[in-house]
Amino acid sequence: MPSLAQIYEDHAEDCIRAAARTDDPKPRDELLHLAIKWRDDAQALRCEAMQWSLGTLRMAQIYEDHAEDYILAAARTNDTKRRDVLLDLAVQWRDEAEALRRGAARPEVALRATKPTRP
């Protein structure tokens, strides 16, 4: 499982990729500024003495929260290009969350639960 610092790094990379896809300087600058903030926060976490790994379902929830943040930001903007970039990022975060949830459902656990127990 990735650490919270790695999740922040991934978020920064998404902002950088989104900035590269836009020609408008204002949204690009905002996205690059966000990437710097995410990277700074990741570095601060790495400097802590204890860095914990997150469980799969908790990570999926964090990804969903990121998607929701991007959806809200998209709803607040009048800039069509910026809205498209933010919604693309939201879809990517939701896809990641769904993939994690699918991976968290382990079929062997479900099979054990349905097998009859011996007396």
C-alpha positions in Angstrom: 0.0 0.0 0.0 1.3 3.5 -0.8 1.9 5.9 2.0 0.0 9.2 2.4 3.1 11.0 1.1 3.0 8.9 -2.1 -0.7 9.7 -2.6 0.2 13.4 -2.3 3.0 12.9 -4.9 0.5 11.2 -7.2 -1.9 14.1 -6.8 0.9 16.5 -7.7 1.7 14.5 -10.8 -1.9 14.7 -11.9 -1.9 18.5 -11.5 1.3 18.7 -13.6 -0.2 16.5 -16.3 -3.3 18.6 -16.3 -1.3 21.8 -16.5 0.6 20.4 -19.5 -2.7 19.8 -21.3 -4.0 23.4 -21.0 -3.0 26.3 -23.2 -4.6 28.9 -20.9 -1.9 30.4 -18.6 -4.2 31.1 -15.6 -5.5 27.6 -15.0 -2.0 26.2 -15.8 -0.4 28.4 -13.2 -3.1 27.4 -10.7 -2.5 23.7 -11.3 1.3 24.1 -11.1 0.8 26.0 -7.8 -1.3 23.1 -6.5 1.3 20.6 -7.6 4.0 22.5 -5.6 1.7 22.5 -2.5 1.0 18.8 -2.8 4.8 18.1 -3.2 5.6 20.3 -0.2 3.0 18.4 1.9 4.4 15.1 0.7 7.9 16.1 1.7 6.7 17.2 5.2 5.1 13.8 5.7 8.3 12.1 4.7 10.2 14.1 7.3 7.9 12.8 10.1 9.5 10.0 12.2 6.5 7.6 11.5 5.0 7.2 8.0 2.1 4.8 7.9 0.6 2.9 5.1 -3.1 3.2 4.4 -5.5 0.4 3.9 -7.0 -0.1 0.5 -10.5 1.0 1.5 -9.2 4.1 3.2 -7.1 5.0 0.1 -10.2 4.5 -2.1 -12.0 7.0 0.2 -9.2 9.5 -0.1 -9.3 9.2 -3.9 -13.1 9.7 -3.8 -12.5 12.8 -1.7 -10.0 14.2 -4.3 -12.5 13.5 -7.1 -15.2 15.4 -5.1 -12.8 18.4 -4.6 -12.2 18.5 -8.4 -15.9 18.3 -9.2 -16.7 21.2 -6.8 -13.9 23.3 -8.3 -15.3 22.5 -11.8 -18.7 23.6 -10.7 -17.4 27.0 -9.5 -15.5 27.9 -12.6 -16.8 29.7 -15.7 -13.7 28.7 -17.7 -14.6 25.8 -20.0 -11.1 24.5 -20.5 -10.4 24.6 -16.8 -13.7 22.8 -16.1 -12.8 20.1 -18.6 -9.4 19.5 -17.0 -10.8 19.4 -13.5 -13.5 16.9 -14.5 -11.0 14.8 -16.3 -9.0 14.6 -13.1 -12.1 13.8 -11.1 -12.9 10.9 -13.4 -9.3 9.6 -13.0 -9.5 9.7 -9.2 -12.9 8.0 -9.3 -11.5 5.3 -11.6 -8.6 4.7 -9.2 -11.0 4.5 -6.3 -13.1 1.9 -8.1 -10.1 -0.1 -9.1 -8.9 -0.2 -5.5 -12.4 -1.3 -4.3 -12.5 -4.1 -6.8 -9.1 -5.2 -5.7 -10.1 -5.1 -2.1 -12.9 -7.6 -2.6 -11.0 -10.9 -2.3 -12.9 -13.8 -3.8 -11.2 -16.4 -1.6 -12.6 -14.7 1.5 -16.1 -14.9 0.1 -15.7 -18.6 -0.8 -14.5 -19.4 2.7 -17.6 -17.7 4.1 -20.0 -19.8 2.0 -18.4 -23.2 2.6 -20.2 -25.3 5.2 -18.3 -25.8 8.4 -17.6 -29.3 9.6 -19.0 -30.4 13.0 
